[in-house]
């Protein structure tokens, strides 16, 4: 049965590839920023309607949720998710379908994700008579900016009615060749917090040190102490990243300012450690400021949590991906210090997030010349359909 299913899905993926590439190019040419994916939403709905797949739109703003009811018997409810938003980047590619929206570009591959999920939807709709359970298709807005689109969609009930048992998402990966896919069991991607520190001293003439408390010196001491702290918390299997990229002490050559503002990021892979480190950062900043006679305010803006791949789903992925793409094309991925709002789903239900190769010549994600190999769409939409068919049989 799996072999026959694989052959059918691979044949359909080949058959639909040209159409899905054209859909991807249309979406790429008309990118929209987070929370503004109105035309993208309409495009998704147009194809779902054309293929006879029922849907709801406008969820959490511009989200779309569609349902494919299997006709081969009862099964679980499996969600498949794709993000739809673009980035505020001016495209430098000279392609017939380059972005026509100035300063906006699909530089992270969300156009590929959306088109791929539409391709998966068309395959599953074609094979509906052999599909068990219910497949819920989630076209999600606003992955790129806080608070993300996953959390608002969860709050809007996207994991209910019917209740979702497990969820799968994918992301393009220029570190893998076309045909290769990768996954990591357990904790895979980092949580993130933005850190804003304001150090207060006492300004004055730079030549009269007895009359001022220099916040620049306090800020320097804080940075060194936080660097030492991050090394103390860092572990090989649980790395911690604490980096400050912005320091503003707006004084002059002979004028010490009253305040210094610093901002940076914290990345961790464990939620307990995340809370502990944030508490330690506040303690260090406060103590050092007081030692120098100044004061300090620390503010955290919480971003996405760590992304955790379900152990059993990860093992099943390796099995099914090996069957579909070939065992040598399935790679084990390292911990990734970037973030992804798919993580919210992984803290509610069993989740699987994997990577699909788009060729090393594609360039870097979030770059103005990112140009993934579109042949990868045949693998990405086919594999996701194959995963859906097999996860529903469990």
C-alpha positions in Angstrom: 0.0 0.0 0.0 2.7 2.6 0.9 4.6 1.9 -2.4 1.5 2.4 -4.5 0.7 5.5 -2.5 4.2 6.9 -3.1 4.0 6.2 -6.9 0.7 7.9 -7.2 1.8 11.0 -5.2 5.1 11.3 -7.1 3.2 11.1 -10.4 0.7 13.8 -9.3 3.5 16.0 -8.1 5.2 15.8 -11.5 1.8 16.4 -13.2 1.0 19.5 -11.1 4.6 21.0 -10.9 4.3 23.5 -13.7 1.0 24.8 -12.3 2.4 25.1 -8.8 5.5 26.9 -10.1 3.3 29.5 -11.9 1.3 30.0 -8.6 4.6 30.4 -6.8 5.8 33.0 -9.3 2.5 34.9 -9.1 2.8 35.1 -5.3 6.5 36.0 -5.5 5.8 38.8 -7.9 3.1 40.3 -5.5 4.6 39.9 -2.0 2.9 41.4 1.0 4.2 42.3 4.4 3.0 40.7 7.7 -0.6 41.4 8.6 -1.2 42.8 5.1 -1.5 39.5 3.1 -4.9 40.4 1.7 -4.1 39.6 -2.0 -2.2 36.5 -1.0 -5.2 35.4 1.0 -7.5 35.9 -2.0 -5.1 34.0 -4.3 -5.1 31.0 -1.9 -8.9 31.1 -1.7 -9.2 31.2 -5.5 -7.3 28.0 -5.9 -9.0 26.2 -3.0 -12.4 27.1 -4.6 -11.2 26.0 -8.0 -10.3 22.6 -6.6 -13.5 22.2 -4.5 -11.8 22.4 -1.1 -13.9 24.2 1.5 -12.3 26.9 3.5 -12.7 29.8 5.9 -10.8 33.1 5.4 -9.9 36.2 7.5 -8.8 34.2 10.5 -6.6 36.3 12.7 -6.7 38.9 10.0 -5.6 37.3 6.7 -5.3 33.6 7.6 -7.1 30.8 5.7 -8.1 27.4 7.0 -9.3 24.6 4.6 -10.5 21.1 5.3 -10.1 17.9 3.3 -12.2 15.1 4.7 -10.7 11.7 3.9 -13.1 9.1 2.4 -11.1 6.0 3.3 -12.3 5.7 6.9 -11.8 7.3 10.3 -8.5 8.8 11.3 -6.8 11.6 13.1 -7.0 15.3 12.4 -3.7 16.4 10.9 -2.8 20.0 10.3 -0.4 21.2 7.6 0.8 24.7 7.9 2.4 27.3 5.5 3.3 30.9 6.2 2.5 33.6 3.6 4.2 36.9 4.5 7.1 38.6 2.9 10.0 40.8 4.1 10.7 44.5 3.9 13.6 43.9 1.4 14.2 45.3 -2.1 14.7 42.5 -4.5 17.9 42.6 -6.6 17.1 39.5 -8.8 16.3 40.3 -12.4 13.6 37.7 -13.0 10.5 37.9 -15.2 8.5 37.4 -11.9 10.6 39.6 -9.6 8.7 41.6 -7.0 6.6 44.5 -8.3 6.0 45.8 -4.8 8.8 48.2 -4.1 10.7 47.4 -0.9 8.9 44.1 -0.4 10.2 40.6 -1.3 9.7 36.9 -0.5 13.3 36.6 0.7 12.5 33.8 3.2 10.7 31.5 0.8 7.2 31.9 2.2 6.0 32.1 -1.4 7.4 28.6 -1.9 5.7 27.4 1.3 2.3 28.7 0.3 2.6 27.3 -3.3 3.8 24.0 -1.9 0.9 23.6 0.5 -1.5 24.4 -2.3 0.2 21.7 -4.4 -0.2 19.3 -1.4 -3.8 20.3 -1.1 -4.4 19.5 -4.8 -2.7 16.1 -4.5 -4.7 15.2 -1.4 -8.0 16.3 -3.0 -7.2 14.1 -5.9 -6.5 11.1 -3.6 -9.4 11.9 -1.2 -10.8 8.5 -1.7 -7.7 6.9 -0.3 -7.2 9.4 2.5 -8.2 8.7 6.1 -9.3 11.2 8.8 -9.3 15.0 8.3 -6.5 17.1 6.9 -6.6 20.8 8.0 -4.7 23.2 5.8 -3.4 26.3 7.6 -2.3 29.2 5.5 -0.8 31.5 8.2 0.0 35.2 8.1 2.6 37.2 9.8 5.4 34.8 10.8 8.1 37.5 10.4 7.0 40.0 13.0 5.9 39.9 16.6 3.6 38.6 17.8 3.6 36.3 14.8 0.6 34.8 13.2 0.6 31.3 14.8 -0.4 32.6 18.3 -3.3 34.7 17.1 -4.5 31.8 14.9 -4.3 29.4 17.9 -6.3 31.9 20.0 -8.8 32.2 17.1 -9.4 28.4 17.4 -7.5 27.1 14.5 -6.5 23.9 16.4 -10.2 23.2 17.2 -13.4 22.3 15.3 -12.2 19.7 14.5 -9.6 19.3 17.2 -6.2 18.9 15.7 -4.2 15.9 16.9 -0.8 16.8 15.3 0.7 19.4 13.0 3.4 19.5 10.3 5.2 22.5 8.8 8.2 22.9 6.5 10.7 25.5 5.5 13.0 25.9 2.5 16.7 25.4 3.2 19.5 26.6 0.9 22.0 24.4 2.9 20.4 21.3 1.3 20.4 20.3 -2.3 17.2 19.8 -4.2 15.8 16.4 -3.3 17.3 16.5 0.2 15.2 17.0 3.3 16.2 17.3 7.0 14.8 17.2 10.5 15.9 17.2 14.1 14.2 15.2 16.9 13.4 17.2 20.1 14.4 20.8 20.6 15.3 22.2 17.2 15.0 26.0 17.1 15.7 28.7 19.7 13.4 30.9 21.7 14.1 34.6 21.5 13.8 37.7 23.7 14.7 41.3 22.9 16.5 43.0 25.7 16.4 46.8 26.3 18.6 48.2 29.1 18.7 51.9 30.1 21.6 52.8 32.4 21.1 56.1 34.4 24.1 58.0 35.8 24.6 61.7 36.4 25.8 63.8 33.5 28.4 66.6 33.6 31.5 68.1 32.2 34.0 65.4 31.2 36.9 67.3 32.9 35.2 67.2 36.3 34.9 63.5 37.2 34.0 64.3 40.8 30.7 65.9 39.6 29.4 63.1 37.4 28.5 59.4 37.4 29.4 58.1 34.0 26.7 55.7 32.6 29.1 54.7 29.8 31.4 53.1 32.4 28.5 51.4 34.0 27.2 50.1 30.7 30.7 48.8 29.8 30.9 46.9 33.1 27.5 45.5 32.6 28.4 44.2 29.1 31.5 42.5 30.3 29.7 40.9 33.2 26.8 39.7 30.9 29.4 38.2 28.5 30.9 36.3 31.4 27.5 35.2 32.5 26.6 33.9 29.1 29.7 31.8 29.0 28.8 30.3 32.4 25.3 29.3 31.2 26.5 28.0 27.8 26.4 24.3 27.3 27.3 22.2 24.3 23.9 20.6 23.9 22.0 23.7 25.1 23.9 26.7 23.7 22.9 30.2 24.8 23.4 33.4 22.7 23.4 36.8 24.3 24.4 39.5 21.9 24.2 43.3 22.1 24.2 45.2 18.8 23.2 48.7 19.8 24.6 51.1 22.4 23.7 54.7 22.5 25.4 57.2 24.9 24.5 60.5 23.3 27.1 62.7 25.0 29.9 64.7 23.4 33.7 64.7 23.6 33.6 66.8 26.8 30.1 66.0 28.0 29.1 62.9 29.9 25.4 62.0 29.3 22.8 61.2 31.9 21.8 57.9 30.3 23.0 55.1 28.1 20.6 52.8 26.1 21.6 49.3 25.0 19.6 46.6 23.2 20.3 43.0 22.2 18.9 39.5 21.9 18.8 36.4 24.0 18.5 33.0 22.4 18.0 29.8 24.4 16.7 26.2 23.8 15.1 25.5 27.2 12.2 27.5 28.6 13.4 27.0 32.3 16.9 28.2 31.4 15.3 31.1 29.5 13.5 32.3 32.6 16.6 31.8 34.8 18.9 33.7 32.5 16.5 36.7 32.2 16.3 36.9 36.0 20.1 36.8 36.2 20.5 39.5 33.6 18.2 41.8 35.6 20.2 41.1 38.8 23.6 41.8 37.2 22.4 45.0 35.7 20.9 46.3 38.9 23.8 45.3 41.1 26.5 46.8 38.9 24.6 50.1 38.4 24.1 50.5 42.1 27.9 49.8 42.8 28.7 52.8 40.6 26.1 55.0 42.1 23.7 54.8 39.2 20.5 53.0 38.3 19.3 50.7 35.6 16.0 49.6 34.0 15.9 46.3 32.1 13.0 45.4 29.8 12.4 42.2 27.9 10.2 41.8 24.9 9.3 38.1 24.6 9.5 36.7 21.1 8.8 33.1 20.0 9.4 30.1 22.3 11.7 27.2 21.4 10.5 24.9 18.7 10.3 21.3 19.8 9.8 18.4 17.3 7.8 15.5 18.7 10.1 12.5 19.1 7.7 9.9 17.6 6.7 12.2 14.7 10.4 12.8 14.0 11.2 9.1 13.9 8.2 8.5 11.6 9.4 11.4 9.4 12.8 9.8 8.9 11.0 6.5 7.9 8.5 8.1 5.5 10.9 10.7 4.0 13.4 7.9 3.4 10.7 5.9 1.5 9.7 8.9 -0.5 13.0 10.8 -1.2 15.5 8.0 -0.6 17.3 7.3 2.7 20.5 9.1 1.7 18.6 12.3 1.1 17.3 12.5 4.6 19.6 14.5 6.8 19.9 15.1 10.6 19.9 18.8 11.2 21.8 20.7 13.9 20.3 23.0 16.5 19.3 26.2 14.9 19.6 29.6 16.7 17.1 31.3 14.5 13.4 31.4 15.5 10.1 30.4 14.0 6.6 31.0 15.2 5.6 27.5 14.3 7.1 26.9 17.8 3.7 28.0 19.3 2.0 25.0 17.8 4.7 22.7 19.2 3.8 23.8 22.7 0.1 22.9 22.2 0.1 19.6 20.3 2.7 17.1 18.8 4.4 18.9 16.0 7.0 18.3 13.2 8.9 21.0 11.5 11.4 20.0 8.7 13.5 21.5 6.0 13.4 21.0 2.2 16.5 21.6 0.1 16.3 24.4 -2.5 19.9 24.3 -3.7 23.0 26.0 -2.4 23.0 28.4 -5.3 19.8 29.9 -3.9 21.7 32.3 -1.7 21.1 33.2 1.9 17.6 33.4 3.5 16.6 37.1 4.0 18.9 38.3 1.3 17.9 40.5 -1.6 19.0 37.9 -4.2 17.5 34.8 -2.6 16.4 32.6 -5.5 15.3 29.0 -4.6 15.3 26.2 -7.2 11.7 25.8 -8.1 12.2 22.1 -8.9 12.2 21.5 -5.2 8.4 22.2 -5.2 7.9 18.7 -6.6 9.6 17.2 -3.6 8.1 19.5 -1.0 4.4 19.2 -2.1 4.8 15.5 -2.8 6.5 14.7 0.5 4.0 16.6 2.6 1.2 14.7 0.9 3.0 11.4 1.5 3.4 12.3 5.2 -0.2 13.2 5.4 -1.4 10.0 3.9 0.9 7.9 6.2 0.4 9.8 9.4 -3.4 9.4 8.9 -2.9 5.6 8.7 -1.3 5.4 12.1 
